[in-house]
Amino acid sequence: MSRSSSKLRVNSQPAFVLHQHPYRETSRLLDVFSRDHGRLTIYARGVQRPGSQIRSVLLGFQPLLLSWFGAGELKTLHSAVWQPGLSQLSGLPLLCGFYINELLQRFCPKEEPNSALFAAYFEAIKALAMIDASGVEPVLRHFERQMLDCLGYGIHWHLEAHSNRPLDLALKYQFQNGHGLVPSHSPDACPAPLILAFAAADFSNELVLPWAKLWMRQSISELLGDANLHTRQLLIDLQKM
């Protein structure tokens, strides 16, 4: 490796593989989410060859330590080390993992570090690895809110939009996407205690979940515009079945 390349080398960076696909005959392109360097595209040379040790390490939803080099947008993988401790996702938690990955691929800019979002992603994957299908919704709603907050699209869930006063526990509020929470007497308004429970990631009251799902769907749909999330549609279809 040249001296200029070695200066641009990153060693043992905590990361997850969000997506990968074959590239040329023996290689792969990896969409990677790293702790200190954000999302990256990494060229994994030769990992499709029989006997490649790295190929078996490049698992989705598993923490890795990746090393790479390169100055351009496309980096080159040098090594990958699996960090054991997480069970493999399966069933509905696996589909939810794909959904979270698609959110990051859609909204997380390339090469913009976001250690808080990385930590939120890691916690979400750990949670999905420890639950069954009945527990996925709180994990998804909490991660969606954290993602919006980390990317600058969140609101203050404990404050009124106009006055910045704390929510009045005796009032109901209407969620206005991109703006905040406005006091309302509408039958579609949500009681303040449920909003504050969502803000605290407290889903012990099952009434919180339908509201949280509505708010997050509105927020994400606004960012998507006319585009669709493939994994969301798959989850909807499975629920119908």
C-alpha positions in Angstrom: 0.0 0.0 0.0 1.3 3.4 -0.9 2.1 6.0 1.8 -0.8 8.2 0.5 -3.2 5.3 0.8 -2.0 4.4 4.3 -2.8 7.9 5.5 -6.4 7.5 4.3 -6.8 4.1 6.0 -9.3 3.6 8.8 -8.7 0.7 11.2 -11.1 -1.3 13.3 -14.1 0.9 13.0 -17.3 -0.3 14.6 -19.8 -0.8 11.8 -22.8 -2.7 10.4 -23.4 -3.9 6.9 -26.8 -2.4 5.8 -26.9 -4.0 2.3 -24.6 -5.8 -0.1 -24.6 -7.1 -3.6 -22.3 -8.8 -6.0 -19.8 -6.7 -8.0 -18.0 -8.1 -11.0 -17.2 -11.8 -10.7 -15.6 -12.2 -7.3 -16.3 -9.1 -5.3 -19.1 -7.3 -3.5 -20.2 -3.7 -2.8 -21.2 -3.0 0.8 -23.4 -0.3 2.1 -22.0 0.2 5.5 -23.0 2.3 8.5 -20.1 3.1 10.7 -19.8 4.9 14.1 -17.4 7.6 13.2 -17.6 7.9 9.4 -21.3 7.5 8.7 -22.6 5.6 5.7 -20.0 4.4 3.2 -19.8 2.3 0.1 -17.0 -0.2 0.5 -15.6 -2.4 -2.2 -14.9 -5.9 -0.8 -12.5 -7.3 -3.3 -12.4 -11.1 -3.9 -14.9 -12.0 -1.2 -16.9 -14.1 -3.6 -14.0 -16.5 -4.2 -14.2 -20.0 -2.7 -12.4 -20.1 0.6 -12.7 -16.3 1.3 -12.6 -15.9 5.1 -14.1 -12.4 5.0 -17.2 -13.5 3.2 -18.5 -15.4 6.2 -17.9 -12.4 8.5 -19.9 -9.9 6.4 -23.2 -10.6 8.1 -26.2 -8.2 8.3 -27.3 -7.1 11.8 -24.1 -8.2 13.4 -21.5 -5.8 14.9 -18.2 -5.7 12.9 -14.9 -4.0 13.2 -14.0 -2.9 9.6 -10.8 -1.5 8.2 -10.7 0.2 4.8 -8.6 2.6 2.8 -9.2 5.0 -0.1 -9.6 8.7 -0.8 -12.7 8.6 -3.1 -16.3 7.9 -2.5 -15.7 4.2 -3.0 -13.5 2.7 -0.2 -11.7 -0.6 -0.4 -12.1 -3.1 2.4 -8.9 -4.3 4.1 -10.3 -6.5 6.9 -13.4 -7.4 8.7 -13.7 -8.9 12.2 -17.0 -10.1 13.6 -17.9 -9.1 17.2 -19.9 -11.9 18.8 -22.7 -11.4 21.2 -25.9 -10.8 19.2 -28.2 -13.5 18.1 -29.2 -13.6 14.4 -32.5 -12.0 13.7 -35.3 -14.2 12.3 -39.0 -13.9 11.5 -40.7 -10.6 12.0 -37.8 -9.0 13.9 -35.7 -9.8 10.8 -38.1 -8.0 8.5 -38.1 -5.1 11.0 -34.3 -5.0 10.8 -34.6 -4.7 7.0 -37.0 -1.8 7.5 -34.6 0.0 9.8 -31.8 -0.5 7.3 -33.9 0.9 4.5 -34.7 4.0 6.6 -30.9 4.6 7.1 -30.2 4.0 3.4 -32.9 6.4 2.4 -32.3 9.2 4.9 -28.8 9.0 6.2 -26.4 11.1 4.1 -23.2 9.5 2.9 -20.0 10.1 4.9 -21.6 12.3 7.5 -20.7 11.0 11.0 -23.6 10.5 13.4 -22.5 8.6 16.4 -25.8 9.2 18.2 -27.7 7.6 15.4 -25.2 4.7 15.3 -25.8 4.1 19.0 -29.6 4.2 18.4 -29.3 1.7 15.6 -27.1 -0.6 17.7 -29.7 -0.5 20.5 -32.5 -1.2 18.1 -30.8 -4.3 16.6 -29.9 -5.6 20.1 -33.6 -5.2 21.1 -34.9 -7.0 18.0 -32.5 -9.8 18.7 -34.0 -10.4 22.1 -37.8 -10.2 21.3 -40.4 -12.1 19.4 -43.0 -10.7 17.0 -45.2 -9.3 19.7 -42.5 -6.8 20.9 -41.3 -5.2 17.6 -43.6 -2.1 17.5 -42.1 -0.3 20.5 -38.6 -0.9 19.1 -39.6 0.5 15.7 -41.4 3.6 17.1 -38.5 4.4 19.4 -35.9 4.1 16.7 -37.9 6.1 14.2 -38.2 9.0 16.6 -34.5 8.8 17.5 -33.6 8.7 13.8 -35.7 11.8 13.1 -34.1 13.6 16.1 -30.6 12.7 15.1 -31.1 13.9 11.5 -32.7 17.2 12.5 -36.3 16.4 11.6 -37.6 15.8 15.2 -39.8 18.0 17.4 -39.9 18.7 21.1 -42.3 16.1 22.3 -42.6 17.6 25.8 -43.3 21.2 24.7 -46.1 23.1 23.1 -45.1 24.3 19.6 -46.0 28.0 19.9 -45.2 28.8 23.5 -42.4 26.2 24.3 -44.2 25.6 27.6 -44.3 22.1 29.0 -47.4 20.1 27.9 -50.4 20.6 30.1 -51.4 17.2 31.4 -55.0 18.2 31.4 -55.1 19.1 27.7 -55.1 17.2 24.4 -52.7 18.1 21.5 -52.7 17.8 17.8 -49.4 16.7 16.1 -48.5 19.0 13.2 -45.7 17.4 11.2 -42.5 19.5 11.2 -44.0 22.0 13.5 -44.9 20.4 16.8 -47.8 19.9 19.3 -50.7 22.3 19.4 -53.5 22.3 22.0 -56.7 21.0 20.5 -60.3 20.1 21.3 -60.6 17.9 18.3 -61.7 14.3 18.8 -58.5 13.3 16.9 -56.3 15.0 19.5 -54.1 13.0 21.8 -54.0 13.3 25.6 -50.8 14.9 26.9 -49.8 11.9 29.2 -49.7 9.6 26.2 -47.5 12.1 24.3 -45.1 12.3 27.3 -45.0 8.6 27.6 -43.9 8.4 23.9 -41.3 11.1 24.6 -39.9 8.9 27.4 -40.0 5.7 25.3 -42.5 4.3 27.8 -44.8 2.0 25.9 -46.3 0.3 29.0 -49.6 1.8 28.2 -50.8 0.1 25.0 -52.7 3.2 24.0 -49.4 4.9 23.2 -48.5 2.7 20.3 -51.3 3.6 17.8 -50.6 7.3 18.3 -46.8 6.8 17.9 -47.3 4.8 14.7 -49.5 7.6 13.3 -47.0 10.3 14.2 -44.0 8.5 12.8 -45.8 7.4 9.6 -46.8 11.1 9.0 -43.3 12.3 9.6 -41.6 9.7 7.5 -44.1 9.9 4.7 -43.5 13.7 4.5 -39.8 13.1 4.0 -40.4 10.3 1.4 -42.7 12.4 -0.8 -43.9 10.2 -3.6 -41.4 7.4 -2.9 -42.2 4.2 -1.0 -40.4 2.1 1.4 -40.3 -1.5 0.1 -40.0 -3.1 3.5 -42.9 -1.1 5.0 -45.2 -2.3 2.2 -44.1 -5.8 2.9 -44.8 -5.5 6.6 -48.3 -4.1 5.8 -49.0 -7.0 3.4 -48.0 -9.5 6.1 -50.2 -7.9 8.7 -53.2 -8.1 6.3 -52.5 -11.8 5.8 
